Every structure is written in C-alpha cells, then in structure tokens.
Amino acid sequence: MDNNFSVSNEYIYSLLEQENKTDDTQIEEVLARAERLAGLNHHDIAALLSTNNDKHWQRIFQIAGDIKRKVYGDRVVVFAPLYISDSCVNNCTYCGFRADNKFMRRQLTMDELRQEVRALEQMGHKRLALEAGEDPENCPLDYILDCIREIYEMKFNNGAIRRINVNIGATSLEDYKRLKAAEIGTYILFQETYHKETYESVHISGPKSDYTYHLTAFDRAMQTGLDDVGAGVLFGLYDYKFEILALMLHNEHLEQRFGVGFHTISVPRIREAVGVKSTEFPYAVNDETFRKIVAILRLAVPYTGIILSTRETPQMRKTLINAGVSQISAGSRTDVGGYSKSANLSTTEQFSTIDNRATNDIICWLMNEGLVPSFCTACYRKGRTGDRFMELAKTGKIRNVCLPNGLLTLKEYALDYGNEAFGAQVDEFISNMLNKLDNEQVRQRVIANLQLLENGERDVFF
C-alpha cells in the first residue's frame, strides 16, 4: 500500500468553500488554541484564511509575534547559502538557472570551493545552506558529497563550518542514505507549488517536471532517517491559500507517518531573474498578503523554523520577523563563486536579491531591533533533531537552549570578527539580554561560558 503523500485539489477547494461560512465565534476558538501553542489543523487554517475582519488579523499578527518570543525568545538564526553549481537540466520558468538560459555554466573546483568557504567563514558564518542545480552528469551526488566532506574538513583560526544544510533536487532512497551518512543538517526541498496543473506548466522539462516523484521526496528522505527536513513554497506561482493548506496537509502527513513534521519552512516569493519577469505571474502576492502568510504559518506550526531569504527588503524582513520568521540569510550571494569572486567570469544569479547588506551590518541591525543574532548549530550536534527537538520545543525547554546559545555565538562572533567598539556594543547587549533569562541556573552557566570564550575557548554551547 502506498503511504506517500498526495494532494487532492478537490479536498482543498472544499475546505476553502466550507470555511468561508465560519463565524466570528469559531475564529475566536481557533485563535484561542493558537495562543495556547497548540498548533492548528488544516480546518483551523482554512477558517483563518477565510476571514477579512481586520480585528481578527490584528490579533493573528499579535499572536504570531507572541508565539515566536515564547518559543525561541528574541533570537534569530543567521546563515548563508553556498552555490556550488549552476548547471541544471531542468526548465523551470521562474529560475535564472533554467536549462534554456544561455550562459557559461560552472561548478566550483575544490580550490574554488575552499575560497568560497574561507570567504564565508571570514564573514562569521558557521551554518551554510549548500545549493546546486540539478544536473546528474555535471553535478552528480558524488561531487556534492565531496564538497560536503571538504567543507567539514576545513579548519580556520576561528574554528570551522559546523552545519551544512543541503538544498538539492528530489532523489532516491539510496542517495538519501548517502546524504544521511555525510552528516548533513536539514535536507531542504521546495515543492514550489502543490497545484499539479500549475506545477507541470512551470516545470517544462527535466527530472523536476515529475510532480509525483518530487512531491514524495520527503517520504523517501525520512525513511532513511533524515528526520530534519525543510519544505518551501514559491509564493506567486498559484493561489497562496491553496498552497498554505497543501503545505500544512503535507506537514500533517509526515507527523502521522514519521512522528515529526517539517523542521523548517521557507517562504520565498517570486522574484525577477535572468529570463524571468515577476509580472508574468498573476498569483504574485503583495506585502500585506505575504505578512498574513507568515503569521498563519507561525500559528499553525509554532515550533517550526520559518526561513526568509534576501529576496525581501530590510523593512519587509523586519515586518516578517515580527510576524514569526525565525531564521534569515545574511550577506547572501545566489551565484556560483560570488563570495570570493573566484572566477573572472560574469556569473548568473538564480534570482535577484534585495537586501544586500553585509553580514556585520545585519548583525548590528538585529541587535538594534533588540534581537539576538545566532550562529548556533548546537541542536544538530547534540542529537536534538526530529522528534527529540520537537519534544524539547513543546515542553518550553528550548528557550533555555536557543537564547543562551545565541548569546554565546554572538560573543564568539564579536571576539573573532569584530573590533573593540563592536565588542563593547555586544557586551552591553548581552548584559541586557541576560536579564531576560528566567532560569537563574541557566543564566549563571551562560556567564561562565562567556568567560570561557574570553579565555580563548571556542564552540561553547548548551
């Protein structure tokens, strides 16, 4: 019997039609459950998607912000993508790497890879999202695994890259076993759109055009023990209400089958790229709708990380962090060799970035907003993945880990990459944040660990 995930358009449309009849009392009941951090099922989500009541939305935004602070404290995880290859045999109409675009394709050599990683480490990054186009001949899994191995083996004066999340195309059970053995962090795959007809219209050719194979990738990945998986929808390809419900149904399926759903959800929206005009997509979402999308996801899956890329403006990123985003990229490049300029070639970006601030500028911005920039990778290395992470999160104990580790990584960043003035700013910021730690024992441990960092130790974490 096939236990893999599938999407029923008719069921989702019926949900939206049925929940359009939801009254205010029912909406209030849904919001009360959300406030208790109970999460929401797809019926609840459909009900919230139906409301046009401004008072309801103001409460949704308020609850979303409260949930993020209750679960994670004031920390925001910071990471960077690393593009190792733009070779791709897929023709995806929204992507700058699509096969029909004519430009010089390239994969990083191992020397170039080391230059890129060195540049990222000098920016302070410890957590990378490895990205590659899908090309079995020019960018096989063997090459990707070689890159992962090389990155993990690199050592610097200030440590090493501690976690590599991987965003590559849907693949086989055997390949997922190999990724698991390579000790990757989260396996990330964007469905792009759950609407089959739209999916087939924007994925013209190539292995990614197989809707069912792509849709069932997480079932295969989690069968091999990859229990941290990250999903994503490219908002703007189809009706956002349909996409949210399908995404949440997918999450419910994984919870029922494997005991844990998505570790992270990414929320990109369509942007211009080589050969791509965002105006060509009639379902593109405006800023206010995008804010609603993020807030509903935060209510629905309170313990799931929500990731936002540099596709958005600084102001929009601030708005969405307040609406529930918990991870952002910083100093990002979406072209191959972009960090070190390792090639004297004109490179092509996968999509246009908007927030082009340097990593240190984003660190300072977050602190000025009262948020803790975190380079933490502790949970993966302590075995807090999959259902073990969710158990810690749902008991509220994650706050005694996330915020302390965020403060420790910020201190480490200041010591290794900042000047004296920046170090003083960070020390004052950390001193103020320590007062927010409710657990006195945890607070004293953080103070002791901060001293260890001052004394020259590194990679100190809970």
C-alpha positions as a printed NumPy array, in Angstrom:
array([[  0.   ,   0.   ,   0.   ],
       [  1.334,   3.453,  -0.979],
       [  1.673,   5.59 ,   2.15 ],
       [  3.302,   8.507,   0.354],
       [  1.837,  11.992,   0.419],
       [ -0.618,  13.09 ,  -2.269],
       [ -2.647,  16.239,  -2.88 ],
       [ -6.378,  16.376,  -3.577],
       [ -7.327,  19.647,  -5.257],
       [-10.994,  18.921,  -4.653],
       [-10.477,  18.44 ,  -0.927],
       [ -8.565,  21.713,  -0.552],
       [-11.157,  23.637,  -2.565],
       [-13.917,  22.117,  -0.42 ],
       [-12.084,  23.218,   2.727],
       [-11.895,  26.785,   1.495],
       [-15.546,  26.788,   0.483],
       [-16.706,  25.235,   3.756],
       [-14.629,  27.501,   5.984],
       [-15.923,  30.585,   4.184],
       [-19.015,  30.013,   6.317],
       [-17.007,  30.268,   9.567],
       [-18.445,  32.773,  12.041],
       [-16.61 ,  35.046,  14.487],
       [-17.116,  32.694,  17.422],
       [-15.365,  29.857,  15.589],
       [-12.5  ,  32.163,  14.579],
       [-12.066,  33.156,  18.22 ],
       [-11.911,  29.488,  19.222],
       [ -9.176,  28.867,  16.654],
       [ -7.186,  31.859,  17.882],
       [ -7.531,  30.709,  21.492],
       [ -5.98 ,  27.359,  20.531],
       [ -3.174,  29.166,  18.73 ],
       [ -2.455,  31.261,  21.815],
       [ -2.019,  28.068,  23.832],
       [  0.694,  26.986,  21.346],
       [ -1.498,  24.03 ,  20.429],
       [ -0.866,  24.399,  16.708],
       [ -3.629,  24.345,  14.126],
       [ -5.014,  21.651,  11.85 ],
       [ -5.939,  22.304,   8.252],
       [ -9.579,  23.041,   9.132],
       [ -8.428,  25.764,  11.538],
       [ -6.1  ,  27.203,   8.915],
       [ -8.837,  27.267,   6.298],
       [-11.012,  29.164,   8.755],
       [ -8.351,  31.822,   9.321],
       [ -7.724,  32.139,   5.595],
       [-11.396,  32.944,   5.122],
       [-11.565,  35.97 ,   7.388],
       [-11.47 ,  39.534,   6.088],
       [-12.039,  41.01 ,   9.539],
       [ -9.255,  43.492,  10.367],
       [ -9.666,  42.82 ,  14.088],
       [ -9.049,  39.128,  13.503],
       [ -5.915,  39.881,  11.505],
       [ -4.541,  42.264,  14.098],
       [ -4.958,  39.504,  16.674],
       [ -3.373,  36.95 ,  14.351],
       [ -0.302,  39.194,  13.937],
       [ -0.087,  39.791,  17.678],
       [ -0.342,  36.059,  18.48 ],
       [  2.269,  35.218,  15.825],
       [  4.79 ,  37.578,  17.396],
       [  3.995,  36.294,  20.878],
       [  4.447,  32.681,  19.788],
       [  7.863,  33.36 ,  18.318],
       [  9.036,  35.072,  21.512],
       [  7.557,  32.371,  23.763],
       [  9.166,  29.514,  21.846],
       [ 12.535,  30.948,  20.811],
       [ 12.974,  34.103,  22.861],
       [ 14.437,  37.025,  20.949],
       [ 16.945,  35.086,  18.878],
       [ 17.093,  34.986,  15.066],
       [ 19.286,  32.354,  13.406],
       [ 21.656,  33.7  ,  10.733],
       [ 23.027,  31.636,   7.838],
       [ 24.237,  31.947,   4.242],
       [ 23.588,  29.95 ,   1.067],
       [ 26.557,  28.499,  -0.807],
       [ 26.003,  27.857,  -4.513],
       [ 28.408,  25.201,  -5.774],
       [ 26.966,  24.678,  -9.278],
       [ 24.584,  26.433, -11.674],
       [ 24.471,  23.515, -14.102],
       [ 20.852,  22.44 , -14.445],
       [ 18.893,  20.272, -16.864],
       [ 15.517,  21.474, -15.598],
       [ 13.442,  24.083, -17.401],
       [ 11.69 ,  25.904, -14.555],
       [ 10.134,  29.11 , -15.843],
       [ 10.773,  31.058, -12.597],
       [ 14.504,  30.258, -12.218],
       [ 17.608,  32.   , -13.541],
       [ 19.406,  28.641, -13.78 ],
       [ 16.819,  27.112, -16.153],
       [ 18.321,  24.979, -18.904],
       [ 17.103,  27.246, -21.739],
       [ 19.036,  30.247, -20.395],
       [ 22.262,  30.52 , -22.348],
       [ 25.242,  31.376, -20.173],
       [ 28.516,  29.747, -19.217],
       [ 27.696,  27.102, -16.598],
       [ 30.179,  26.216, -13.927],
       [ 30.812,  24.1  , -10.874],
       [ 33.267,  25.125,  -8.199],
       [ 36.567,  23.297,  -8.276],
       [ 37.762,  22.143,  -4.886],
       [ 40.189,  25.078,  -4.784],
       [ 37.349,  27.488,  -5.603],
       [ 35.123,  25.8  ,  -3.015],
       [ 37.77 ,  26.387,  -0.369],
       [ 37.976,  30.059,  -1.374],
       [ 34.205,  30.429,  -1.06 ],
       [ 34.075,  28.722,   2.327],
       [ 37.023,  30.77 ,   3.551],
       [ 35.226,  33.965,   2.494],
       [ 32.042,  32.854,   4.283],
       [ 33.937,  31.935,   7.434],
       [ 35.606,  35.358,   7.416],
       [ 32.104,  36.848,   7.382],
       [ 31.444,  34.905,  10.599],
       [ 29.178,  32.21 ,   9.201],
       [ 29.104,  28.766,  10.823],
       [ 25.925,  27.445,   9.2  ],
       [ 25.628,  27.079,   5.417],
       [ 22.865,  26.027,   3.057],
       [ 24.512,  24.199,   0.179],
       [ 22.704,  24.851,  -3.126],
       [ 23.117,  23.288,  -6.566],
       [ 21.244,  22.997,  -9.826],
       [ 20.069,  19.563, -10.88 ],
       [ 22.433,  18.02 , -13.418],
       [ 23.249,  14.317, -12.87 ],
       [ 26.119,  14.433, -15.354],
       [ 27.895,  17.685, -14.443],
       [ 26.826,  17.917, -10.798],
       [ 26.344,  14.322,  -9.576],
       [ 25.759,  13.414,  -5.964],
       [ 29.366,  12.221,  -5.721],
       [ 30.507,  15.795,  -6.383],
       [ 28.059,  17.205,  -3.833],
       [ 29.244,  14.716,  -1.197],
       [ 32.874,  15.597,  -1.987],
       [ 32.013,  19.266,  -1.38 ],
       [ 30.317,  18.455,   1.934],
       [ 33.284,  16.397,   3.065],
       [ 35.741,  19.114,   2.068],
       [ 33.797,  21.84 ,   3.884],
       [ 33.566,  19.835,   7.095],
       [ 37.296,  19.1  ,   6.979],
       [ 38.316,  22.752,   6.618],
       [ 39.72 ,  24.33 ,   9.784],
       [ 40.327,  28.019,  10.402],
       [ 41.903,  30.101,  13.137],
       [ 38.377,  30.826,  14.342],
       [ 37.014,  27.301,  14.038],
       [ 35.095,  25.661,  11.219],
       [ 31.771,  25.417,   9.422],
       [ 29.646,  23.478,  11.896],
       [ 26.495,  22.655,   9.973],
       [ 25.713,  22.171,   6.295],
       [ 22.079,  22.083,   5.3  ],
       [ 21.522,  20.782,   1.786],
       [ 19.065,  22.021,  -0.834],
       [ 19.255,  19.745,  -3.872],
       [ 16.738,  18.054,  -6.142],
       [ 14.493,  15.141,  -5.198],
       [ 16.404,  11.886,  -5.308],
       [ 16.313,   8.177,  -4.458],
       [ 16.28 ,   6.263,  -1.191],
       [ 19.878,   5.213,  -1.792],
       [ 21.006,   8.792,  -2.337],
       [ 19.227,   9.972,   0.798],
       [ 21.076,   7.274,   2.73 ],
       [ 24.335,   8.705,   1.401],
       [ 23.328,  12.218,   2.457],
       [ 22.47 ,  10.91 ,   5.908],
       [ 25.871,   9.232,   6.147],
       [ 27.527,  12.536,   5.172],
       [ 26.057,  14.077,   8.364],
       [ 24.169,  16.86 ,   6.684],
       [ 21.96 ,  19.093,   8.786],
       [ 18.499,  19.713,   7.35 ],
       [ 17.534,  18.363,   3.938],
       [ 15.659,  21.162,   2.177],
       [ 13.4  ,  20.83 ,  -0.838],
       [ 10.935,  23.353,  -2.175],
       [  7.777,  21.926,  -3.677],
       [  7.45 ,  25.344,  -5.381],
       [  3.716,  24.76 ,  -5.945],
       [  1.453,  21.955,  -4.773],
       [ -1.067,  22.621,  -7.54 ],
       [ -0.334,  19.866, -10.061],
       [ -1.512,  21.672, -13.196],
       [  0.491,  24.764, -12.305],
       [  3.485,  22.658, -11.313],
       [  3.529,  20.975, -14.704],
       [  3.117,  24.295, -16.532],
       [  6.132,  25.928, -14.827],
       [  8.366,  22.822, -14.859],
       [  8.559,  22.308, -18.582],
       [ 11.18 ,  19.57 , -18.772],
       [ 13.865,  17.802, -16.789],
       [ 13.65 ,  15.443, -13.797],
       [ 11.969,  18.119, -11.681],
       [  8.979,  18.05 , -14.027],
       [  7.9  ,  14.748, -12.41 ],
       [  5.35 ,  16.139,  -9.94 ],
       [  4.745,  12.921,  -8.005],
       [  8.416,  11.998,  -7.619],
       [  9.144,  15.492,  -6.298],
       [  6.099,  15.5  ,  -4.008],
       [  7.054,  12.218,  -2.344],
       [ 10.729,  13.074,  -1.791],
       [ 10.3  ,  13.719,   1.945],
       [  8.714,  10.299,   2.384],
       [ 11.845,   8.726,   0.913],
       [ 14.206,  11.009,   2.834],
       [ 12.573,  10.354,   6.195],
       [ 12.518,   6.598,   5.583],
       [ 16.329,   6.763,   5.641],
       [ 16.472,   8.598,   8.976],
       [ 16.813,  12.155,   7.681],
       [ 14.472,  13.434,  10.368],
       [ 15.2  ,  17.148,   9.89 ],
       [ 13.569,  18.144,   6.614],
       [ 12.694,  21.617,   5.394],
       [  9.915,  22.48 ,   2.956],
       [  9.132,  25.565,   0.936],
       [  6.617,  27.084,  -1.447],
       [  7.465,  29.73 ,  -4.031],
       [  4.581,  32.068,  -3.345],
       [  3.264,  33.64 ,  -6.506],
       [  3.03 ,  30.554,  -8.69 ],
       [ -0.519,  29.722,  -7.604],
       [ -3.201,  30.815,  -5.115],
       [ -1.492,  31.268,  -1.738],
       [ -4.489,  29.875,   0.183],
       [ -4.271,  26.61 ,  -1.728],
       [ -0.508,  26.454,  -1.172],
       [ -0.729,  27.036,   2.59 ],
       [ -3.333,  24.312,   3.034],
       [ -1.405,  21.825,   0.9  ],
       [  1.797,  22.624,   2.793],
       [  0.067,  22.039,   6.125],
       [ -1.55 ,  18.824,   4.912],
       [  1.938,  17.683,   3.89 ],
       [  3.206,  18.512,   7.379],
       [  0.326,  16.576,   8.975],
       [  1.1  ,  13.586,   6.756],
       [  4.734,  13.498,   7.89 ],
       [  3.712,  13.851,  11.532],
       [  1.33 ,  10.941,  11.206],
       [  3.731,   8.713,   9.304],
       [  7.086,   9.569,  10.887],
       [  6.166,  11.249,  14.159],
       [  7.557,  14.643,  13.181],
       [  6.786,  17.216,  10.513],
       [  8.864,  19.928,   8.907],
       [ 11.838,  21.23 ,  10.865],
       [ 11.795,  24.412,   8.786],
       [  9.532,  26.095,   6.243],
       [ 10.946,  28.591,   3.75 ],
       [  8.762,  31.38 ,   2.424],
       [ 10.277,  32.808,  -0.77 ],
       [  8.094,  34.7  ,  -3.212],
       [  8.613,  35.103,  -6.922],
       [ 11.401,  37.484,  -7.928],
       [ 12.933,  38.52 , -11.212],
       [ 15.86 ,  36.548, -12.596],
       [ 17.543,  36.05 , -15.952],
       [ 14.698,  35.403, -18.383],
       [ 12.091,  35.833, -15.624],
       [  9.764,  38.774, -15.058],
       [  7.801,  38.64 , -11.797],
       [  4.924,  40.433, -13.561],
       [  4.39 ,  37.287, -15.626],
       [  2.909,  35.565, -12.564],
       [ -0.679,  36.65 , -11.852],
       [ -0.725,  34.995,  -8.406],
       [  2.163,  37.126,  -7.09 ],
       [  1.419,  38.197,  -3.503],
       [  1.683,  41.758,  -2.19 ],
       [  3.397,  42.73 ,   1.054],
       [  0.294,  42.611,   3.242],
       [ -0.723,  39.184,   1.945],
       [  2.816,  37.941,   2.467],
       [  2.688,  39.102,   6.082],
       [ -0.562,  37.165,   6.522],
       [  1.051,  34.04 ,   5.069],
       [  3.92 ,  34.136,   7.552],
       [  1.651,  34.857,  10.529],
       [ -0.711,  31.986,   9.744],
       [  2.201,  29.579,   9.366],
       [  3.56 ,  30.683,  12.734],
       [  0.2  ,  29.997,  14.388],
       [ -0.168,  26.681,  12.592],
       [  3.283,  25.247,  13.38 ],
       [  4.588,  27.177,  16.406],
       [  7.713,  25.048,  16.826],
       [  8.831,  25.015,  13.188],
       [ 11.55 ,  27.369,  11.988],
       [ 10.395,  29.863,   9.355],
       [ 13.142,  30.955,   6.954],
       [ 13.287,  34.217,   4.993],
       [ 15.854,  34.944,   2.29 ],
       [ 17.41 ,  38.156,   0.994],
       [ 14.705,  38.355,  -1.682],
       [ 12.977,  40.85 ,   0.643],
       [ 13.75 ,  44.447,   1.604],
       [ 15.2  ,  45.241,   5.045],
       [ 11.872,  46.772,   6.093],
       [  9.919,  43.723,   4.927],
       [ 12.327,  41.422,   6.73 ],
       [ 11.767,  43.386,   9.942],
       [  7.991,  43.134,   9.462],
       [  8.137,  39.392,   8.859],
       [ 10.449,  38.693,  11.796],
       [  7.789,  40.336,  13.947],
       [  5.202,  38.114,  12.246],
       [  7.047,  34.891,  13.042],
       [ 10.191,  34.438,  10.91 ],
       [ 12.965,  32.84 ,  12.99 ],
       [ 15.828,  32.369,  10.501],
       [ 17.294,  34.732,   7.899],
       [ 20.145,  34.642,   5.422],
       [ 22.762,  37.38 ,   5.641],
       [ 25.306,  38.69 ,   3.158],
       [ 23.92 ,  36.25 ,   0.594],
       [ 25.062,  35.632,  -2.962],
       [ 22.973,  33.482,  -5.292],
       [ 25.63 ,  32.951,  -7.96 ],
       [ 28.464,  30.435,  -8.123],
       [ 31.717,  31.887,  -6.808],
       [ 30.007,  35.064,  -5.663],
       [ 31.589,  35.396,  -2.218],
       [ 35.241,  35.139,  -3.19 ],
       [ 34.859,  36.232,  -6.828],
       [ 36.829,  33.087,  -7.511],
       [ 36.262,  33.271, -11.25 ],
       [ 36.982,  36.162, -13.586],
       [ 33.723,  35.423, -15.309],
       [ 30.349,  37.098, -15.456],
       [ 28.138,  34.883, -13.316],
       [ 24.375,  34.438, -13.302],
       [ 22.242,  34.668, -10.157],
       [ 19.481,  32.179,  -9.511],
       [ 17.236,  35.075,  -8.524],
       [ 17.588,  38.754,  -7.655],
       [ 18.426,  39.663,  -4.07 ],
       [ 17.199,  42.901,  -2.489],
       [ 18.698,  43.007,   0.999],
       [ 22.361,  43.278,   0.01 ],
       [ 23.703,  44.428,   3.364],
       [ 26.909,  42.851,   4.622],
       [ 26.623,  40.21 ,   7.321],
       [ 28.029,  42.522,  10.012],
       [ 25.509,  45.216,   9.079],
       [ 22.692,  42.714,   9.54 ],
       [ 24.134,  41.624,  12.9  ],
       [ 24.151,  45.247,  14.081],
       [ 20.641,  45.817,  12.703],
       [ 19.262,  42.821,  14.567],
       [ 20.809,  43.95 ,  17.83 ],
       [ 19.417,  47.453,  17.33 ],
       [ 15.996,  45.81 ,  16.976],
       [ 16.507,  44.028,  20.308],
       [ 17.079,  40.669,  18.615],
       [ 19.896,  38.19 ,  19.207],
       [ 21.752,  37.183,  16.027],
       [ 22.512,  33.483,  16.456],
       [ 25.046,  31.347,  14.608],
       [ 24.081,  28.372,  16.782],
       [ 24.405,  24.826,  15.428],
       [ 24.176,  23.053,  18.782],
       [ 20.947,  21.09 ,  18.387],
       [ 22.148,  19.011,  15.47 ],
       [ 25.445,  18.15 ,  17.151],
       [ 23.728,  17.331,  20.445],
       [ 21.285,  14.995,  18.708],
       [ 18.333,  17.327,  19.195],
       [ 16.792,  16.609,  15.802],
       [ 13.432,  15.375,  14.572],
       [ 11.018,  14.388,  17.332],
       [ 13.685,  14.994,  20.01 ],
       [ 13.847,  18.67 ,  19.032],
       [ 10.069,  18.943,  18.919],
       [  9.733,  17.383,  22.377],
       [ 12.167,  19.94 ,  23.758],
       [ 10.339,  22.766,  21.997],
       [  6.853,  21.71 ,  23.08 ],
       [  7.835,  21.498,  26.737],
       [  9.136,  25.078,  26.594],
       [ 12.679,  23.991,  27.449],
       [ 14.029,  25.137,  24.084],
       [ 14.143,  28.694,  25.461],
       [ 16.807,  27.509,  27.903],
       [ 18.901,  26.428,  24.922],
       [ 18.213,  28.742,  21.969],
       [ 18.682,  32.133,  23.592],
       [ 21.739,  31.134,  25.684],
       [ 23.45 ,  29.549,  22.675],
       [ 22.577,  32.572,  20.565],
       [ 24.276,  34.863,  23.095],
       [ 27.353,  32.631,  23.185],
       [ 27.702,  32.576,  19.398],
       [ 27.25 ,  36.354,  19.28 ],
       [ 30.057,  36.775,  21.819],
       [ 32.241,  34.409,  19.808],
       [ 31.482,  36.409,  16.652],
       [ 32.451,  39.672,  18.369],
       [ 35.721,  38.231,  19.667],
       [ 36.772,  36.742,  16.348],
       [ 35.416,  39.155,  13.758],
       [ 34.688,  42.467,  15.489],
       [ 36.75 ,  45.463,  16.533],
       [ 36.986,  46.883,  20.045],
       [ 33.988,  49.206,  19.633],
       [ 31.819,  46.39 ,  18.293],
       [ 32.934,  44.15 ,  21.146],
       [ 31.852,  46.741,  23.686],
       [ 28.48 ,  47.078,  21.951],
       [ 27.983,  43.303,  22.052],
       [ 28.976,  43.07 ,  25.726],
       [ 26.405,  45.714,  26.666],
       [ 23.764,  43.991,  24.546],
       [ 24.472,  40.573,  26.103],
       [ 24.386,  42.053,  29.612],
       [ 20.893,  43.389,  28.94 ],
       [ 19.757,  40.116,  27.399],
       [ 20.98 ,  38.058,  30.348],
       [ 18.287,  39.714,  32.421],
       [ 15.687,  38.083,  30.179],
       [ 16.771,  34.579,  31.159],
       [ 14.215,  33.392,  33.717],
       [ 16.237,  30.402,  34.861],
       [ 18.969,  31.597,  37.238],
       [ 20.961,  28.393,  36.855],
       [ 20.99 ,  28.801,  33.066],
       [ 21.947,  32.46 ,  33.418],
       [ 24.942,  31.6  ,  35.595],
       [ 26.038,  28.911,  33.127],
       [ 25.9  ,  31.458,  30.302],
       [ 28.015,  33.893,  32.316],
       [ 30.573,  31.142,  32.992],
       [ 30.64 ,  30.134,  29.326],
       [ 31.081,  33.751,  28.239],
       [ 34.197,  33.832,  30.396],
       [ 35.463,  30.638,  28.749],
       [ 35.148,  32.391,  25.382],
       [ 37.036,  35.401,  26.746],
       [ 39.779,  32.983,  27.856],
       [ 40.18 ,  31.638,  24.335],
       [ 37.877,  28.618,  24.203],
       [ 35.551,  28.321,  21.216],
       [ 32.412,  26.432,  20.223],
       [ 30.983,  26.525,  23.741],
       [ 27.312,  25.573,  23.782],
       [ 24.465,  24.022,  25.771]])
